[in-house]
């Protein structure tokens, strides 16, 4: 058998399927509009977007199937008038025949003009649900914002720690200078024992027998001499 004969006898595996069967298996909505922008074909996914069967939609302007179709009509007219492929991302459409509680669909739309052999120009519409992609984008943005917030909190905690650490260091130096004034050293001991963070446990010496904060005795300064109060 010659190659020409083999080519003549060969048939594509797709030939066993009807084109409409293949189109109806797609999750992408496929619509063909005539020159009057009325549907002449719509696959199953497109009929779901339209909330109408092809028999109900045929012969009606495609825009009449949706609420507020201003942006939709603009894209269709531009493609038809200029004979160019037009793309519109995240087009918000709500079908007139949809349930009242149904949210508007977010559609990525590609419009391609087709030249018929003898019947004029048609428009091929590819409609893809972009709701899931928008949800993923929104969730990723929320996660990014949370990461930024955590970083800001860590930086703020670092800035708060620096002056507190300096205050503790100064108290430690002062404590060494007050070796002859044990009453005053009791004040510096409180500062040194204070935690740098509220979550850091207090030093054991800064608690009384009941676990509460130790009450510091009031001191009287008389004639520049420090004398503790007597109980």
C-alpha positions as CSV (number, residue, x, y, z in Angstrom):
1,X,0.0,0.0,0.0
2,X,1.4,3.3,-1.0
3,X,1.7,6.3,1.3
4,X,-1.0,8.1,-0.7
5,X,-3.4,5.2,-0.1
6,X,-2.5,5.1,3.6
7,X,-3.3,8.8,3.9
8,X,-6.5,8.3,2.0
9,X,-7.6,5.5,4.3
10,X,-6.4,7.1,7.6
11,X,-9.0,8.9,9.7
12,X,-8.6,10.9,12.8
13,X,-9.6,9.2,16.1
14,X,-11.6,12.4,16.7
15,X,-13.8,11.6,13.7
16,X,-15.8,9.1,15.9
17,X,-17.1,12.1,18.0
18,X,-19.6,14.7,17.0
19,X,-18.2,18.2,17.4
20,X,-21.0,19.1,19.7
21,X,-20.1,16.2,22.0
22,X,-16.5,17.5,22.3
23,X,-17.7,21.1,23.0
24,X,-20.2,20.0,25.6
25,X,-17.4,18.2,27.4
26,X,-15.5,21.5,27.9
27,X,-15.7,23.6,31.1
28,X,-15.2,26.7,28.9
29,X,-18.4,28.2,27.6
30,X,-18.5,28.3,23.8
31,X,-21.0,30.6,22.1
32,X,-21.3,31.5,18.4
33,X,-23.2,34.7,17.6
34,X,-24.4,35.9,14.2
35,X,-23.9,39.4,12.8
36,X,-26.9,40.6,14.9
37,X,-25.2,39.3,18.0
38,X,-27.8,36.6,18.6
39,X,-26.7,33.1,19.7
40,X,-26.8,30.4,17.1
41,X,-24.8,27.9,19.2
42,X,-23.9,27.5,22.9
43,X,-22.4,24.5,24.6
44,X,-23.5,23.2,28.0
45,X,-21.1,25.3,30.0
46,X,-22.2,28.5,28.1
47,X,-25.9,27.7,28.7
48,X,-25.0,27.5,32.4
49,X,-23.5,31.0,32.3
50,X,-26.5,32.2,30.4
51,X,-28.9,30.4,32.7
52,X,-30.9,29.6,29.6
53,X,-31.1,26.8,27.1
54,X,-30.0,27.4,23.5
55,X,-33.5,27.0,22.3
56,X,-34.6,29.8,24.6
57,X,-31.6,32.0,23.8
58,X,-31.6,31.5,20.0
59,X,-32.9,34.6,18.1
60,X,-32.5,36.9,21.1
61,X,-29.7,39.5,21.4
62,X,-27.0,37.9,23.6
63,X,-26.9,41.0,25.8
64,X,-30.6,40.6,26.7
65,X,-29.7,37.5,28.7
66,X,-27.7,39.5,31.3
67,X,-28.3,42.3,33.6
68,X,-26.3,45.5,32.9
69,X,-24.5,44.2,29.8
70,X,-22.8,47.5,28.9
71,X,-19.3,46.2,29.0
72,X,-20.2,43.0,27.3
73,X,-21.8,44.8,24.4
74,X,-18.8,47.1,24.0
75,X,-16.4,44.1,23.7
76,X,-18.7,42.4,21.2
77,X,-19.2,45.5,19.0
78,X,-15.4,46.2,19.0
79,X,-14.6,42.7,17.8
80,X,-17.3,42.7,15.1
81,X,-16.6,46.2,13.8
82,X,-12.8,45.9,13.7
83,X,-12.7,42.2,12.9
84,X,-10.2,41.7,15.7
85,X,-9.9,39.3,18.6
86,X,-10.8,41.1,21.9
87,X,-10.2,39.9,25.4
88,X,-11.9,41.1,28.6
89,X,-10.7,39.8,31.9
90,X,-13.0,39.5,35.0
91,X,-16.2,40.7,33.3
92,X,-19.0,40.7,35.9
93,X,-22.2,39.1,34.5
94,X,-25.4,38.0,36.1
95,X,-27.8,36.1,34.0
96,X,-31.4,37.3,33.9
97,X,-32.7,33.8,34.2
98,X,-30.5,32.9,37.2
99,X,-31.8,32.5,40.8
100,X,-32.2,35.7,42.8
101,X,-29.7,34.6,45.4
102,X,-27.1,33.5,42.8
103,X,-23.9,35.7,42.8
104,X,-22.8,37.4,39.6
105,X,-20.3,35.4,37.6
106,X,-16.8,36.6,37.0
107,X,-15.9,35.8,33.4
108,X,-12.8,35.9,31.3
109,X,-14.1,36.5,27.8
110,X,-12.3,36.0,24.5
111,X,-14.2,37.2,21.3
112,X,-12.9,36.0,17.9
113,X,-14.5,37.1,14.6
114,X,-15.2,34.3,12.1
115,X,-15.7,34.9,8.4
116,X,-18.5,32.6,7.0
117,X,-18.0,31.4,3.5
118,X,-21.3,32.9,2.3
119,X,-23.2,34.0,5.4
120,X,-21.2,37.0,6.7
121,X,-19.3,37.4,10.0
122,X,-19.8,35.5,13.2
123,X,-18.3,35.9,16.6
124,X,-16.9,33.0,18.6
125,X,-17.0,33.6,22.3
126,X,-14.9,31.7,24.9
127,X,-16.2,32.2,28.4
128,X,-14.1,31.0,31.4
129,X,-15.1,31.2,35.0
130,X,-12.5,33.4,36.8
131,X,-14.1,33.3,40.2
132,X,-11.8,30.6,41.6
133,X,-8.7,32.4,40.3
134,X,-9.9,35.6,42.0
135,X,-10.5,33.8,45.3
136,X,-7.0,32.3,45.2
137,X,-5.5,35.7,44.5
138,X,-7.5,37.3,47.3
139,X,-6.4,34.5,49.7
140,X,-2.8,34.9,48.7
141,X,-3.1,38.7,49.3
142,X,-4.5,38.1,52.8
143,X,-1.6,35.7,53.6
144,X,0.9,38.3,52.3
145,X,-0.8,41.0,54.5
146,X,-0.6,38.7,57.5
147,X,3.1,38.1,56.9
148,X,3.7,41.8,56.6
149,X,1.8,42.4,59.9
150,X,3.8,39.8,61.7
151,X,7.1,41.3,60.5
152,X,5.9,44.8,61.6
153,X,5.1,43.4,65.1
154,X,8.5,41.7,65.4
155,X,10.2,45.0,64.3
156,X,8.1,47.0,66.8
157,X,9.0,44.5,69.6
158,X,12.7,44.9,68.7
159,X,12.4,48.7,68.9
160,X,10.6,48.5,72.3
161,X,13.2,46.1,73.7
162,X,16.2,48.4,72.9
163,X,15.2,51.3,75.2
164,X,14.1,48.9,77.9
165,X,17.4,47.1,77.7
166,X,19.2,50.4,78.0
167,X,17.2,51.3,81.0
168,X,18.1,48.0,82.7
169,X,21.8,48.4,81.8
170,X,21.7,51.9,83.4
171,X,20.1,50.5,86.5
172,X,22.8,47.9,86.8
173,X,25.5,50.5,86.6
174,X,23.8,52.7,89.1
175,X,23.3,49.7,91.4
176,X,27.1,49.2,91.5
177,X,27.6,52.8,92.5
178,X,25.1,52.5,95.4
179,X,27.0,49.8,97.3
180,X,26.9,52.1,100.4
181,X,23.2,52.9,100.0
182,X,21.3,49.6,100.3
183,X,18.0,51.4,100.6
184,X,18.4,53.0,97.2
185,X,19.7,49.7,95.7
186,X,16.2,48.3,96.4
187,X,14.8,50.6,93.7
188,X,17.5,49.6,91.2
189,X,16.8,46.0,92.0
190,X,13.2,46.5,91.0
191,X,14.2,47.8,87.5
192,X,16.8,45.1,87.0
193,X,14.3,42.4,87.9
194,X,11.6,43.8,85.6
195,X,11.1,41.6,82.4
196,X,11.9,43.2,79.0
197,X,8.7,41.6,77.6
198,X,5.4,41.2,79.3
199,X,5.5,37.4,78.5
200,X,8.9,37.1,80.2
201,X,8.5,35.8,83.8
202,X,9.4,38.1,86.5
203,X,12.5,37.4,88.6
204,X,11.8,35.3,91.7
205,X,13.2,38.0,94.0
206,X,10.5,40.3,92.7
207,X,7.7,38.3,94.1
208,X,6.5,37.8,97.7
209,X,5.4,34.5,99.3
210,X,2.0,34.7,97.8
211,X,3.3,35.1,94.2
212,X,2.3,38.7,93.9
213,X,4.5,41.7,93.3
214,X,6.6,42.7,96.3
215,X,5.5,46.0,97.9
216,X,8.5,48.4,98.1
217,X,8.7,50.2,101.3
218,X,8.5,54.0,101.1
219,X,11.6,55.8,101.9
220,X,12.1,59.2,103.5
221,X,14.8,61.5,102.4
222,X,15.8,63.8,105.2
223,X,18.7,66.1,105.1
224,X,20.1,64.2,102.1
225,X,20.3,61.1,104.3
226,X,18.2,58.1,103.4
227,X,16.4,56.3,106.2
228,X,13.9,53.5,105.8
229,X,10.5,53.7,107.5
230,X,10.1,51.5,110.5
231,X,7.2,49.1,110.5
